[in-house]
Amino acid sequence: MPLRIITPVLLVVVLLAPRAYGADADAILGLWSTMDREAQFEIYKCGAEYCGKICYLKEPNYPSTEKQGLAGLPKIDLENPDPLLRRRPLLGLPLLEGFRYPGDNKWEGGTIYNPEDGIKYRCRLWLDGENQLKVRGYVGFSLLGRTETWIR
């Protein structure tokens, strides 16, 4: 093949490759709900990485039977190990952080915070079809963990 034909073809491939990569990486962006629709999360870009926060709770306030004097008040990050963060409202709480997209519909290298126990876990995310996101939080290595499915 003559060099004058190969050069324009390579130029087009090089120029379009970052756009195709970015489009795949950004497929995770948007609103995701738990299967039971009890909570919703927004995944967004934070610099070159992907992050997420709680943006909806079916029950955002403590029930009237709450024993810690919080009945009727917005739920807060009570289990956080840092006493200064325990008054943060759950709505808007950063949940996912530090995810990178190496390719193949997988986001890795990030963490997920569980406000129920106040622990940050290593985490992997991957798309299972267009409208299902698998979220695997784990300790140490991926075999010691739990996977949840979030839906659009």
C-alpha positions as CSV (number, residue, x, y, z in Angstrom):
1,M,0.0,0.0,0.0
2,P,1.5,3.4,-0.9
3,L,2.6,5.6,2.0
4,R,0.3,8.4,0.8
5,I,-2.8,6.2,1.5
6,I,-1.6,4.8,4.8
7,T,-0.7,8.2,6.3
8,P,-4.2,9.8,6.1
9,V,-5.8,6.5,7.4
10,L,-3.4,6.5,10.4
11,L,-4.1,10.2,11.0
12,V,-7.9,9.6,11.2
13,V,-7.4,6.6,13.5
14,V,-5.2,8.6,15.8
15,L,-7.5,11.6,15.9
16,L,-10.7,9.5,16.5
17,A,-9.3,7.1,19.1
18,P,-9.4,9.4,22.1
19,R,-13.0,10.3,21.3
20,A,-14.1,6.7,21.1
21,Y,-12.2,5.9,24.4
22,G,-13.9,8.9,26.1
23,A,-17.3,7.9,24.9
24,D,-16.9,4.4,26.4
25,A,-15.5,5.8,29.6
26,D,-18.3,8.2,30.1
27,A,-21.0,5.5,29.6
28,I,-21.1,5.3,33.4
29,L,-22.2,8.9,33.9
30,G,-25.6,9.7,35.2
31,L,-28.2,8.6,37.7
32,W,-28.3,5.0,39.1
33,S,-30.7,3.4,41.5
34,T,-30.6,0.4,43.8
35,M,-32.8,-2.5,42.5
36,D,-35.4,-1.7,45.2
37,R,-35.3,2.0,44.3
38,E,-34.6,2.9,48.0
39,A,-31.6,5.1,46.9
40,Q,-30.3,6.9,43.9
41,F,-26.7,7.9,43.1
42,E,-25.2,10.3,40.6
43,I,-21.9,9.3,39.0
44,Y,-20.0,12.2,37.6
45,K,-16.5,13.1,36.4
46,C,-14.1,14.6,39.0
47,G,-11.1,15.6,37.1
48,A,-9.7,12.6,35.2
49,E,-11.6,10.2,37.5
50,Y,-15.1,9.2,38.2
51,C,-16.9,9.8,41.5
52,G,-20.5,9.4,42.8
53,K,-22.7,10.8,45.5
54,I,-26.1,9.9,47.1
55,C,-28.7,12.1,45.5
56,Y,-32.0,10.5,46.6
57,L,-33.2,8.4,49.6
58,K,-36.7,7.0,49.7
59,E,-36.6,7.7,53.5
60,P,-34.3,10.7,53.9
61,N,-35.3,11.3,57.5
62,Y,-35.1,9.2,60.6
63,P,-38.3,7.4,61.6
64,S,-40.4,8.6,64.5
65,T,-39.2,5.6,66.5
66,E,-35.5,6.8,66.4
67,K,-34.0,6.4,69.9
68,Q,-31.0,8.8,69.5
69,G,-33.2,12.0,69.5
70,L,-33.1,12.2,65.7
71,A,-36.7,11.4,64.9
72,G,-37.9,13.4,61.9
73,L,-34.4,14.9,61.2
74,P,-32.5,14.2,57.9
75,K,-30.3,11.1,58.1
76,I,-26.6,11.8,58.8
77,D,-23.3,10.0,58.6
78,L,-23.5,8.7,62.1
79,E,-21.2,5.7,61.7
80,N,-18.3,7.7,60.3
81,P,-15.1,7.0,62.2
82,D,-14.2,10.7,62.1
83,P,-16.4,12.5,64.7
84,L,-16.1,15.7,62.7
85,L,-17.9,14.0,59.8
86,R,-20.7,12.4,61.7
87,R,-23.1,15.4,61.2
88,R,-22.8,15.3,57.4
89,P,-26.2,14.7,55.7
90,L,-26.5,11.5,53.7
91,L,-28.1,13.3,50.8
92,G,-25.2,14.6,48.8
93,L,-22.7,12.4,50.6
94,P,-19.7,11.4,48.5
95,L,-19.9,7.6,48.0
96,L,-17.7,6.7,45.1
97,E,-14.3,8.2,44.4
98,G,-11.1,7.6,42.5
99,F,-12.3,5.4,39.6
100,R,-10.4,5.2,36.4
101,Y,-11.4,3.6,33.1
102,P,-8.8,1.1,31.8
103,G,-11.2,0.0,29.1
104,D,-13.5,-3.0,28.5
105,N,-16.5,-1.5,30.3
106,K,-14.7,-1.6,33.7
107,W,-13.9,1.2,36.2
108,E,-11.2,0.4,38.7
109,G,-8.9,1.8,41.4
110,G,-11.7,3.5,43.4
111,T,-13.4,3.2,46.7
112,I,-17.0,3.0,47.9
113,Y,-18.0,4.4,51.3
114,N,-20.7,2.5,53.2
115,P,-22.5,4.9,55.6
116,E,-24.1,1.9,57.3
117,D,-20.8,0.9,58.9
118,G,-18.6,3.9,58.2
119,I,-16.1,1.9,56.2
120,K,-14.5,2.7,52.8
121,Y,-14.1,-0.4,50.7
122,R,-12.0,-1.0,47.5
123,C,-14.4,-1.2,44.6
124,R,-14.8,-2.1,41.0
125,L,-17.6,-1.1,38.6
126,W,-18.7,-2.6,35.3
127,L,-21.6,-2.3,33.0
128,D,-23.7,-5.3,32.4
129,G,-25.7,-4.1,29.4
130,E,-26.6,-0.4,28.9
131,N,-28.8,0.0,32.0
132,Q,-27.2,-2.2,34.7
133,L,-24.1,-1.3,36.7
134,K,-22.4,-3.9,38.8
135,V,-20.9,-2.5,42.0
136,R,-18.4,-4.8,43.8
137,G,-17.1,-3.6,47.2
138,Y,-14.4,-5.7,48.8
139,V,-11.7,-5.9,51.4
140,G,-8.2,-6.9,50.3
141,F,-9.0,-8.7,47.0
142,S,-12.1,-9.0,45.0
143,L,-13.1,-12.5,46.2
144,L,-13.8,-11.1,49.7
145,G,-16.7,-8.8,48.8
146,R,-20.3,-8.2,47.7
147,T,-21.7,-7.2,44.4
148,E,-24.9,-5.1,44.0
149,T,-26.7,-4.2,40.8
150,W,-27.7,-0.6,40.2
151,I,-30.1,0.3,37.4
152,R,-30.8,3.4,35.3
